[in-house]
């Protein structure tokens, strides 16, 4: 009988080891990064958006090597026909200055995408720090910080940008700084709301009762549980930065020549489309809209991927 019991125990241990090795155990825990990746990949539009942005970024930075064109010296374009329709040599034609339109989209995309990502990064860093400090510490500090933020939000944003750019120069560095340092106000209010909620939850109060410092609670509880909104706001900040740069370029206050951006190109293209030169605006408009929509789809998918309630425990 003892032998039978030993054999049964050995069989159960072997079965358990086999199930564990094959991942079939009922209590098998899937790593969190795999769960987030699986949630993100379930959004097919987000996957298509990532592929599109990746290919577009490669095209903007490596395209000039494959399709070399002059985009800085207008005098060298006199040998080209202005407003030429699409052809084998110029797949998207030329614009009113004789520049190759396809090469111009790549050239302007370098500045638009670079400024958008850098300004968006500045925006989310400042907005996250400001919102967490205001919401978590509360009291008089929160009141003063929010009243200051309300004063900022009462200023029409586009008029503020126009004023700053009209007073100062329009260098690429200045545009990144002014859009990044003035675009975080709405982000701070969103992050503050998370901090206000999380500081009153049971685990935050328990950590406080056990003597944890406020910075420890922010680092271990507030920030990880706010990451969903932070990532979402970060992606939308990039799209907003690209939109604001394009708006300034459309108003003639974008990046200075010989550099260009998509907004400046759209502004010059609108004056030519009435003459039938459709290739100077429609391809660029399609690229611009797809970029903004793709970033928004990626933001929605990242929000779901970092949502704590969708993660299996």
WOZI-V434466 format. One record per pair of residues at least 12 apart in sequence whose ideal C-beta (glycine too) atoms are under 8 Angstrom apart, sorted by sequence separation. I is the first residue (numbers start at 1). J is the second residue. D is the distance in Angstrom with one decimal. If there is no record, write none. Layout:
# WOZI-V434466
I J D
I J D
This chain:
# WOZI-V434466
82 94 6.3
83 95 7.1
90 102 7.1
133 145 7.3
134 146 6.3
249 261 4.7
252 264 7.7
268 280 7.4
269 281 3.4
81 94 6.5
82 95 7.6
83 96 5.8
92 105 7.3
165 178 6.9
204 217 5.7
207 220 7.5
249 262 6.9
250 263 4.5
80 94 5.6
82 96 5.9
164 178 5.2
207 221 6.5
249 263 2.5
250 264 7.4
82 97 7.0
130 145 6.9
134 149 7.8
246 261 6.8
248 263 6.3
249 264 3.8
252 267 6.6
266 281 6.4
269 284 6.5
82 98 4.8
245 261 5.8
246 262 5.4
247 263 6.2
249 265 7.5
250 266 5.7
251 267 7.5
269 285 8.0
77 94 7.8
81 98 7.3
161 178 6.5
204 221 5.3
245 262 7.9
246 263 3.3
249 266 7.3
250 267 4.5
80 98 4.5
161 179 7.2
164 182 7.7
199 217 7.4
203 221 6.2
204 222 7.5
245 263 6.1
249 267 6.3
266 284 6.3
130 149 7.7
265 284 5.6
266 285 6.7
77 97 6.6
78 98 6.7
80 100 7.6
242 262 7.8
246 266 6.8
77 98 3.4
161 182 6.9
77 99 5.9
160 182 6.2
262 284 6.3
266 288 7.1
74 97 5.5
195 218 7.9
198 221 6.2
199 222 6.8
67 91 8.0
74 98 6.9
198 222 5.0
74 99 7.4
157 182 7.0
262 287 7.6
157 183 7.8
262 288 5.3
195 222 5.5
198 225 5.3
71 99 5.9
194 222 7.4
198 226 6.8
70 99 7.4
71 100 7.6
69 99 7.2
70 100 7.9
69 100 4.0
194 225 7.2
195 226 6.9
71 103 5.7
153 185 5.3
194 226 4.1
67 100 7.8
69 102 7.7
71 104 6.1
152 185 4.9
153 186 7.4
69 103 3.3
67 102 6.3
68 103 7.7
69 104 7.8
191 226 6.2
194 229 5.6
67 103 5.9
71 107 4.3
149 185 5.8
191 229 6.6
63 102 7.9
64 103 6.6
67 106 7.4
149 188 6.1
190 229 5.8
191 230 6.6
63 103 7.4
149 189 6.7
64 106 5.9
191 233 7.3
246 288 6.8
63 106 4.0
64 107 7.1
190 233 5.8
60 106 4.9
146 192 7.4
187 233 4.9
59 106 6.0
60 107 7.9
60 109 3.6
61 110 6.3
242 291 6.7
243 292 6.5
59 109 7.6
60 110 5.1
142 192 7.7
187 237 6.4
242 292 6.6
239 291 7.9
56 109 6.8
60 113 6.2
184 237 7.8
239 292 5.0
242 295 7.8
122 176 7.3
126 180 7.6
130 184 6.9
134 188 7.1
183 237 6.5
122 177 7.6
126 181 7.1
57 113 6.3
119 175 7.8
123 179 7.7
131 187 6.9
135 191 7.0
239 295 4.2
56 113 7.9
115 172 6.7
119 176 5.1
123 180 5.3
127 184 3.6
131 188 4.0
135 192 3.8
183 240 6.2
238 295 5.7
239 296 6.1
118 176 5.0
122 180 3.0
126 184 4.4
127 185 7.4
130 188 4.4
131 189 6.8
134 192 5.0
135 193 6.9
138 196 7.4
183 241 6.5
121 180 7.4
122 181 6.6
127 186 7.7
128 187 7.2
131 190 6.9
132 191 5.9
135 194 7.0
136 195 4.5
236 295 7.4
115 175 6.0
119 179 4.2
120 180 7.5
123 183 4.4
124 184 7.3
127 187 3.1
128 188 7.9
131 191 3.0
132 192 7.5
135 195 2.8
136 196 7.8
235 295 5.6
236 296 6.9
239 299 7.7
111 172 6.5
115 176 5.3
119 180 4.0
123 184 4.5
127 188 4.4
130 191 7.7
131 192 4.0
134 195 7.3
135 196 4.4
138 199 7.4
180 241 7.3
183 244 7.1
235 296 7.4
118 180 6.9
122 184 7.6
126 188 7.7
130 192 7.9
131 193 7.9
136 198 7.9
179 241 5.3
124 187 6.1
127 190 7.8
128 191 5.3
131 194 7.7
132 195 4.9
136 199 5.2
235 298 5.6
236 299 5.3
115 179 7.2
119 183 6.7
123 187 6.1
127 191 6.1
131 195 6.3
135 199 7.1
235 299 3.3
179 244 5.5
234 299 7.9
179 245 6.6
232 299 5.0
235 302 6.2
231 299 7.6
232 300 7.5
175 245 6.6
232 302 6.2
231 302 4.6
232 303 4.1
231 303 6.7
175 248 7.4
229 303 7.5
228 303 5.5
231 306 5.4
137 214 7.1
136 214 6.8
228 306 4.1
175 254 7.7
227 306 5.1
228 307 5.0
175 255 6.7
228 308 7.0
136 217 7.5
136 218 5.8
161 244 6.6
165 248 6.6
170 253 6.4
172 255 6.0
225 308 6.4
170 254 7.2
170 255 6.8
171 256 7.2
132 218 6.0
136 222 5.8
158 244 7.6
162 248 7.7
170 256 5.1
157 244 7.9
161 248 6.3
166 253 7.3
172 259 7.0
165 253 5.0
158 247 6.6
162 251 7.2
132 222 6.0
132 223 7.1
162 253 6.6
132 226 7.4
128 226 8.0
128 230 5.7
124 230 6.8
127 233 7.1
124 233 6.1
124 234 4.1
127 237 7.8
121 234 7.7
124 237 5.3
120 234 6.4
123 237 4.4
120 235 7.9
120 237 4.0
123 240 7.8
119 237 7.7
120 238 3.6
123 241 7.0
119 238 7.9
120 239 7.9
120 240 7.4
117 238 5.7
120 241 4.9
116 238 5.0
119 241 3.9
116 239 7.5
117 241 7.9
116 241 4.4
115 241 6.6
116 242 3.8
119 245 7.8
115 242 7.6
113 242 7.4
116 245 6.7
112 242 5.7
115 245 5.4
112 245 6.1
112 246 7.0
115 255 8.0
111 255 5.4
115 261 7.5
111 259 5.8
111 260 7.0
112 261 4.8
111 261 4.9
112 262 4.8
112 263 7.8
107 259 8.0
108 260 4.6
107 260 6.4
108 261 5.1
109 262 6.8
108 262 5.0
104 260 6.9
108 264 7.2
105 262 7.7
108 265 5.4
105 265 7.3
104 265 6.3
95 265 7.7
97 268 8.0
96 268 6.4
95 268 6.7
95 269 7.3
96 271 7.7
96 272 5.5
108 284 8.0
95 272 7.3
101 279 6.0
105 283 6.9
109 287 7.6
113 291 7.9
101 280 6.3
105 284 5.6
96 277 7.6
102 283 8.0
101 283 7.0
105 287 6.3
101 284 7.7
74 258 7.8
93 277 7.5
96 280 7.1
73 258 7.1
95 280 5.2
72 258 4.3
93 279 4.2
71 258 7.5
92 279 5.3
93 280 7.2
71 260 7.7
83 272 6.7
92 283 5.4
83 275 7.5
85 277 8.0
86 279 5.6
83 277 5.0
85 279 6.6
83 280 7.4
56 287 7.1
56 291 6.8
52 290 6.3
53 291 7.0
53 294 5.4
52 294 5.3
53 295 7.3
49 293 7.6
50 294 7.8
49 294 3.5
53 298 7.5
48 294 7.8
49 295 7.3
49 297 4.4
50 298 6.2
48 297 7.9
49 298 5.1
46 297 5.0
45 297 4.7
46 298 5.3
43 297 7.3
46 300 7.0
46 301 3.3
45 301 7.8
46 302 7.9
43 300 7.2
43 301 4.0
40 301 5.0
43 304 7.0
39 301 7.8
40 302 6.8
40 304 7.3
39 304 5.4
40 305 4.2
39 305 4.6
37 305 7.4
39 307 8.0
36 305 4.2
36 306 6.5
39 310 5.9
35 310 7.8
36 311 7.3
35 311 5.4
35 312 6.1
32 311 6.0
30 312 6.2
29 312 7.8
